[in-house]
Amino acid sequence: MKAIVFLIMSVFLVSCGAIVRPAGKTIMKLGAEYVFDLKSLPEIEIQVDIGEWNKLLEYFSANKENEEYIKADFIFIKDGKKEVLMNVGFRLRGNAFSRISPQAGSVYKPGDTKWQQSHFRVDFNEYVKGQSFHTLKALNLKAFNGDPAFVREIYCFDLFQRFGVLIAPRSSYVRLTIYIKGDPSPAYFGIYRMNESIDTTMMRDRFPGEPEGYLWKCLYPANLIHAAMEGSIGMEKISAESKHLSETYPYDLKTKKNEFEKAKQQLLDFAYNLNYLEGNKLKEWLEQNFDVQLFLKAYAVNVMVGMWDDYWVNNNNYYLYQHSSGKWYFIPYDYDNTLGTFIGSINATRDVFDWGGGGLGWGGGSPERPLIDKIFSFPEYCRDYSNYIAMLIDPSKELFDAKASILRIKEWHEMISPYIENDTVSVQTIKDRPADWGNCHYYRLLTGENDLPAKEVNYFLQRILYAKDQLNLIP
């Protein structure tokens, strides 16, 4: 057992365009800043009875994608202050590819366990009604087992916040320990990221004082093509008994489930207008019913960080929120595979107006991505998108600028590097490279040249170089 040492950026918001203004109100960043603090490295310890832990393993054996909770105690330590919440809900999370058991074998054996880094979810009021943690209903704890640099999703969500895309979830580092009561000692699982759960609580934080709206989780093939949506809208049900009893949908309602039929019709109406309105009627509808500027800002970030497992490329990984005023918002989600982790033909040289590869942008392209195609059919929106990218790469704003980005990453690495080594079979060191399964192994974040044929290419430098050329910013 390795010794666990208990060592106990302010978010800078850039004024570069509109942020969410539902019904005349502006998003204010409230609550939970204490938790999502990138200048600090707190610790979480999860304490679980042996019987409950074995339930977790049984659920996984029955259906690895199950969403069944077990009871656990949650301990949070930051700056010497210790907080304890009893009887929280604790479960595994992740998609079919990333979800693994937290230990080898289906039965726990005290003192003889092969630990494996898994992704987890903590729900504070699953068993204790009304229980929360610094206004949060839940936390997602994600391992870095797909990111050797320990930084990709952290960097992206931090960049969203810095750029004023406050609708995006927040993320920060934490040291995770799991203690199975009766084990000789706790198991240190290493450095994790705490991700804000996209749920009712997050929407209340972003729209304080407003009634709850409809929140949809959108996964492949969520292309928003109206004619194909009817059988794809539902409410996810994941059974621990059998995968055959589970139900998943590309459009999954997460809030106000007792109003499913109404919510479904609202989503269908949104897609219908998006698909079939044209010209001035489309423009007027978009201005009234969708936060276009926030979407364009989010997509400027998406394309610069290289988020390919998204709506534009892959019909995947986003949320839609219909505010009680009727206005819709696009919420970014799941940024592990970014900053040089690529597959296929996509890389940092891809045209910022053709990110999806279907000729989209400046009014052309494919009907496969109506949310992109319809918005980019208006030259003024294309100009706004171009301006947002130009803001991101402006060195004076210290956003996606290479020097500023490298400095932030080095500071985070300095903070977490003493705590990377852990008690699992997972990664034990920081490596500045993309995931091994990607096809652009030459990318680096802290070193490298600005283009091939260099053996090492700095992702930031190359992305900025090509974006400037595509935006005609090179003299």
N, C-alpha and C positions, 0 to 999 in steps of 0.2 A: 504494500500500500504506500503510495507516494504521499509525502507530507503536503498538506494543503495550507498554504500561507494566507492568512487573513489580512490583506492589505486594504486597508480601507482606502462644449463648444456651444457654450451658449448658442442657441439657434439664431443665426443671423438671417433675417428675412429681407429679401430683395424686393424693392418696389419696382416691379416691371410689368405692370398690367393688372387687370381686374382679378380679384379673388372672388370666392363664392358670395353672391348677394341674393339670397332668397328673400322674396317679398320685401326688398329694400333693406335687408339686414346684412351685415358683414361678418364673415367667420372671425372668431377670436380664438386664439389658441389657449384653451383652458384646461386645467387639471392634468394630472399624470406626468407633468414635467419632471417631477421628482424621480419617477421610474425611468423615463426615457432620457437619460442624461449621458451624453457621449464624452463627458469629462470625468466620468466616474466608472468604477468597475465593481458593482455590488456582487453579492452572492445570494443564490437561492439554494435552500436545502429542502428536498421533498422527503418526508418521513412516511413510510408505508408499513402496515402490518403484513406479515408473511402471507396470511390468507388473502388479503386484498391483492397483493402482488401476483399471487398465483392465478387469481381471477383475470388479471391483465394478460397473463400468458395464455390462459385458456381461450379468452376472447380472440387473441391473435391467431391461435391455432385453428379456431373455427372459421374465421374470416379476417384476414390481415387488414382489410379496409374498414373494419367495424369502428363504431364511434361510441362504444360503451365506456362509461366512466367507472373508476374505482374511488374509494375514499382515501384521502391522504391529508397530511398536515403540511402547511406551507410556511417556510421561514425565510424572511428577507432581511439581509444585513447590508447596510450602507452607512459609511462614515461612522462606524461604531454603534449605530442604532439598529436594534433588532426588533422585528415585527413578526408576530405569529398569528396565522389564521388556521383554525382547526376545521377539519372535515370539508376540505375543498374537493372538487371533482378533478380527477387526473386521468388522462388517457393518451394513447398514441395518436399521432396525426401524420399527414403526408399523403402523397398520391401513391398509386400502385407501384411505381418504380422506386420511390424514396422511402417508403415505410418498411422498417425492419423491426424485429423484436429487440428490446433493450438488453437481452441476454441470450446466450446460446442455450438451447434446451427448453423444454416445455414445463419444467418444474424447478423451483428455486431450491438451491442447496447452500445453506449458510457457510461462508468461508471458502466456497469452491465454485465460483461463478465467473464465467467469461462474459464480461460486460461489452455491450455494443452501443455506440451512439445512435440514438433514435430521435425523432422529432416528437414533442409532447404538447399537450394543451392543458392549461389549468383553468378551470371554471370556478370562480369563487363562490357563486351562489347555487351551484348544482344541488347541494344538500342543505345549505343554510340560506333560507330565503332572505334576500336583501343584502347579503354579505358582499362587500366589494373591497378593492384594494386601490387606494388613491383614485377613486372614481371608476376604476376599471372593473368590468364584469368578468373579464377573462384575459389570459395572456397566452401567446403562442411561443414556445421555446424550440428554436430550430438549431440543429447542429450544423457545423460547417463541413460536413463530410463530402460535399460536392464542390467545395470552394477552397483550394489549397492556400489561397491568399487571405482567407478569413476576413473578407472585407466587402464583397460585391454587393450583397443586398443592403448592408449597412450604408455603404456609400450612396447607393441609388435613393434610398428613402430619405437620407439626410439631404441629398441634392434637391429632391422634391420640396422639402421644407424650406430650404434656403431660397428656392426659386419662387416661393409663394404658392405652390400647389399643395395647400394645407389639407385638401381632401384626402391626400395619401396617408397611409398609416405610418406611424413612427416606429423606430427600431433602435436598439442600443445593445451593448455587450453585457454579459453576466457570466459569472462562474457558477456552474451547476453541480450540486452534490445530491446523490440519492442514498438514503439510508433505509435499508430494510430492517425493521426492528427484530433483533435477534442475531443479526450479522455481527461478527467481531468488530467491524469498523465501517464507516460510510464509504461509498464508492464515488470518487471524484470523476465526473463525466467530462470535465474540461470547459473550454470557452464556448458559450452558446450566444445566440442573439435572442433578445426578447422582442417580439413583434406585436404591435398593437392589433388586437382582434377587430376585424371589420364587422361590426355588429351594431345593435341598437345603441349601446353606450357610446361608441365612437361617433355615431350620427348625432347624438345629443350634444357631444362635445363640440362638433363642428357647427351645429345649428342650435345654439343654446336658446332655450325657451320656446322652441318650435315643436309642434305636434310630430309624432313619429310618422315616417313615410314608408314606402315600399323599397326594400333592399333586395337586389337580385345578384347572386353569384353566377358568373357566366364563364363556362368552360367549353372546350372543343366539343362540337363544331358550332359555337355561338356566333354566327356571322351576321345576325340581325336581318337576314333575308325573310321578309314577311311570309312569303308563300310556303316556306319550309319550317315555320316555327310551331305550328299548332300542336303537334305531338311531342314537342321538345320542352314544354313548360310544365314544371311540377314542383314538388317538395321532396327533397332527398330523404330516403329512409334507408339506413344502413343497419342490417341485422348482424348480430354476433353469431346467430345460429347457422346461417347459411348465406353464402353470397347470392344464391338463387332467389332468396327472399328480399334482396336489396333492390332499391329503386334509385337511379340517378338520372339527372336531367341536365342538358346543356344550360338551361335557364332555371335556376333553383331559388325559390323564394325563401328568404331568411328572416323576415319580420312580418308581423301581422298576418300570421298564417290562417287565422280564422276568417280573413277577408280574401282568400285565395282567388276566387272567381273574379272579384273586382280588380285585384292586382294584376291578374293575367290579362284581363281586357285592356287595362291601361298600358301594359307592355306591348300588346298586339297593336293598339292604336298608335303608340310611339313608332313602332316598326313600319306600320302602314304609311303613316305620313312621311317618314324618312325615305321609304322606297318609292313612293308614287307622286309626291309633290315635286314641282319643278319651278325654276325661275324665281320670280319675286314672292310667290306664295310659299315656296320652300324657305327662302331667306327669312321671311316674316315669321314663319312657324319656328324655325331654328332659334331666332333671337328671343322668342317668347317662351320656348319650351325646353331649351337645352343650353347649358353653359358652354358655349362654343370656345370662348377664350381660355377657359380653364382646361378644356380638352386639348386645344392647340399647344398650350404650355406643357401639359403632361406629355404630349407626343413629341415635342421638341426634346424633352429629357429622354423619352423612350428611345428615340432614334440615335441620340448622341451616346447613350450608355450601351447601345447595341442590344436592346431587348427584342429578341426575335420570337420568343414564345408568347406572342401577344395577339391582340385583335387583328392588326394589319397583316401580319405574316401568317398566323396560325389559328385565327378564330378562337383565341384562348386567353385565360388569365386576366379577367377584369371584373369589376362589379359595376352595376348601374343602380343609382339611387334616385327614386322619384320623391322629391320633397313634398311636404303637405301642400305647398303652394301649387303643385303640378309640374314644377320645373325638374328636369333630369340632370344628373351629374355622373360623369365618368370617373371611376376610382381605380387607380393603378394597383396591381397585385402581383406578387411572386417574382422577385428579381434575382434569383440565384444565378441564372444563366445569362450573364451580362459581362461587359468589360473584357471582351476577348474570348469568352467561351461560346463558340459557334459550332453549328453543323451546316451541312449543305454548302451552298455557294455564297452565303451571307458572310460579310466581314466588315471591317471598319471603313472600307472604301465604298460601300454601297451608297448610291445616290439618296440623299435625304428626302427627295420627292418620289422615290420609287422603292421605298423600304420594303414593301410587301412583294415586290418583284412582279407585280401584275400591271405595270404601267400607270399606276395611280399617281395623281398629282397634277396640278394645273389643269384640272377639268377633264383629263383623259382617263383611260383605264378600264378596269373590269367591274362588273356589277357584283362581284363576290364580296366586296367590303363596302356596303352602302354608307356606313357612318363616315368612312374616309372619303369615298368617292364623291358623295354629295356635298360634303363640306368643302373639299378642295375644288369643287366645280366653280367656286366663287373666287376670283382673283384677289379680292381684298383679304379673304381668310388665308390664302396662300402667302400673301405679304406678311400678315400677322405671324404666321408660323415661321417664316424666314427671319423675321425680326426677333422672335423668341430664341431661335438658334444663335443668332448673332449676339444676343445678350448673354447666352450661356457661355460662349467662347471668348467674350470680351475679358481680357486679363484684369482690367480694373475692377470687375465685379467679383473676381475670385470664386467663380462657380465651377464650370467645367474646364477652366484653365488648367493646363498640365502642371505648372509649378504649384499652384494652390492645392490641386488635388493630391499631388505627391506628398506635399507637406502634411495634409490631413491624414493620409493613410499611414505615413511614418509615425505620427503622433499616436494613432490608435494602435499600431503594432508595438510601439514602445510600452504602451499601457498593458497590453494583453500578453505579450511574449513570455513573461515569467510564469504564466499560468496555463500555457498550451499543453504541456505534458500532463497526461491523465491516466486513469486506471482502466481505460477501455482498450479494445484492439484497434481503435480508429486512429486518425492522424495525430501525430505528436509534435509536428513542427510546422512553421509557416513557410510556404513556398510561393514565390512570386511567379505564378504561372496559371493558365486556365485549367479547367477540369480535364482529366486525362482522356475522357471519352470524346472531347471536342476534336475538331480537325485543324485548328489554328494554334498549334503549340508554340509558335514563335512569339506570341503576345506577352508583354510584360507591363506592369503598372508603375514600377519604380525606376526602371532603367530602359535602355533600348533606343534605337534610332527612330526616325519619323516615317520610314517606309522600307519595303522590301527593295533589294535582296538582302538586307541586313539579316543576320541570324536571329537577332532579337529586335522586335519592333515594339516601341512604346505605344500602347493602345490610345492614350490621350492624344499624343502628338499626331498619330496617323489619322485618327477620326477628325481632329481639328483641321489638319492639312486638307483633307478631301472635302470637308464641309465648306471651308472657305472657298475652294475652287467651285463647288456646286452652287454656292451663293454669290459667286462673282465678287468675292471680297479680296482676292489676291490682286495687287496692283499690276 
